[in-house]
Amino acid sequence: MKIASIETTIVRLPFSHGGSPTGFGGAVWGTIDVLLVEVRTDEGLSGWGEAFGFNVNPATKAVIDNMITPLVLGANPVEIDSICETLEKKLHLFGRNGPVTYGISGVNIALWDLAGKIAGMPLYKLINSGANVSRLPAYASLLRYGNVQDVELNCSRALREGYRSLKLHEIEVANIEAARSAAGPATRLMVDTNCAWTFDAARNIANRLRATNLYWLEEPIWPPEDRASLAALRIDGAAPIAAGENVPNARGFADLLDARSLDFVQPSVIKCGGISEMLKIFALADSANVRIAPHSPYFGPGFLATLHLIAASGHDDVQFERLYVDLADNLYGDWIHPVEGSLRVPQGPGLGLDPDPDVIARFRD
């Protein structure tokens, strides 16, 4: 069996989010953009992956089409480690992060999907034959609304829908305190600042937020590579520290863990090199006795890959990050919708589901 072709497609799924219009570079953000990667074999099988993402999709697509695809055509798709090692070595000149790594991530996920289909096993069982998981708890990952009214409204709405854990992206103390008030003391509450603060500001605000009893404080410091400041903030003890969505590989996580910077590691499967690298990162975290909390605000194959990785991990305390938006349509039907705060894990071979071709046709860019 050989890789015969790789096709990339950008799908733009309209959404609403229960808050004021938000955007990037002056443009209103109205779609979730998914970069699909389909790896086809000469025997008619297809594996599906997803590469990061959003405004960088055209650049990542160009990397896959023009740099990655010529290097993997004709390769045996089950030789995943060999293929990805070749890609990393031949393309490292163009960056060990960003579109090159995102592209490798998408191809890696597609190859694992193929491996599961060839074996006739769901991906999580291919990784861990002893696992038997049908559902996973999910938390609602809210957008940044920037005002108390929208924060309270969406926290209350998410709880009514069955979520028991909420993640904010607010950076103002008043908004975070309002969320705690709306959610009540029993709700698990996390805050992701997206690297908003200096160390001094992060320490000051974290201490002001002690009474909100955060389950974790995520990416509190700019720049995200500042391991020493993360470690110092962690020692301060105002809140457990989580980070990792911007770390491009297992080596980067090893450095964070060696520095004792984290209470939670948060690798992103469509940014860090794919499923293969995620498994290495999980192993590092387990060895360091640090909890895993994968970053997964996605709605393509990265969504499914993260479900399978958590299911295979052997940890029963890991919740799936479900981006709290309402999509006009999606690639997997009801599978993306939690029921009473939990998501089903597909049991079919590979990722268990292929993207809906009609949705792709309607919303492709």
Phi, psi and omega in degrees: 000138182226155173285121183263327182197159172229128179241132177248140182219130173265124179246132184245107186261115179297145180213162168233161188220010173075021180217186178291153180304139178230168183187190183221127178063031178089350180264138178288134181274109184236359180224147167269117185261122184246125175262103180276142177234114179251118176259121182250144178256167178286357177254011173090004177273149176232140171243145185244135175228176178220137179242142176293149339169156175053233186289344180270000183308314180300323179291317179296319177301317179296321178299313181296313184295318191257339185243317183279311185305313180299336182276343185246348178301132180091351180284157175283118188294341180279350179272062190297312183298318180296316180299312185288326175296319177300315180298316181298317183290319183283337185249004185297335179301335185262009175124140177261014176208177178077205189305327179295310180294323177299318179296316177299322179301313181298318179293318180300316179299317180298322179293322176293322175301315176299317181300318178294321179293319179296321180280346183071032184228145170298148187304318184295328177282330174297322179284317184223095187298339180274354182282147176212090189233127179253333181218155176227141175292148180233151171245151179276120179261098186282152174284175176273114182267327174081007177209152186298318185300311181292325177298310181298317181300312185283328173298313181295320180295316180297320179293322177296330180280357174110355176292146177242358178222141183228141171242129177263159169238026180279153178236359177261133183303318182299321180291322180290319177296323178295322178296316179298319179297317180290325185277334183085166187288339185275346183279133175288125185236127178240158177227127175247116183267352184056047174062046189277338195238157164287169178300314182298318179294318180299316180296317180297312184289321178301320179290325175294335183265006183307320184292343179280350174054060181291138176289323168203158172245119192254133178042060184280347193236139168257134357278160183295343180278358184283079184296321183296318180291321176299317179297318179295320178295322178297316179298326179301328168083012180291328178200149172300146185253133178234146177190167172139351182296337180259009178272126193273354184192174181296327179301317178297322177290324177301319178296317178297318181290321177298326179278358182056046185272342194229148166261336178225134171263140187229064178290151178247120189296333182265007179238336193258002183120356175100197185295319181302315181288325177301319180296322176295319181293318177301318180296319177298316180297317179299318180296327181270000182058041177247139185284154178256145178208076188304142176277124187206051179277056189235163181226016174249206178303336175297327175300308182293318181301320180292320174305312183293321179296317177295317180299326182278348190289337184083001179260131180260007182249014183262127179256148180275135177278112178251111179302128188271079175225161177251114181273141175295327174200166182211173188277347188228018175060222185291349183297336182274354186261118176293150172241120184051040173080015177223153181247146175282146174260119181300140184252001177285172182296149181068223176292343175095341180215144169257150179300145181294117183296330179292321177293319177301314182296322183285327190242010179292146183280000000 
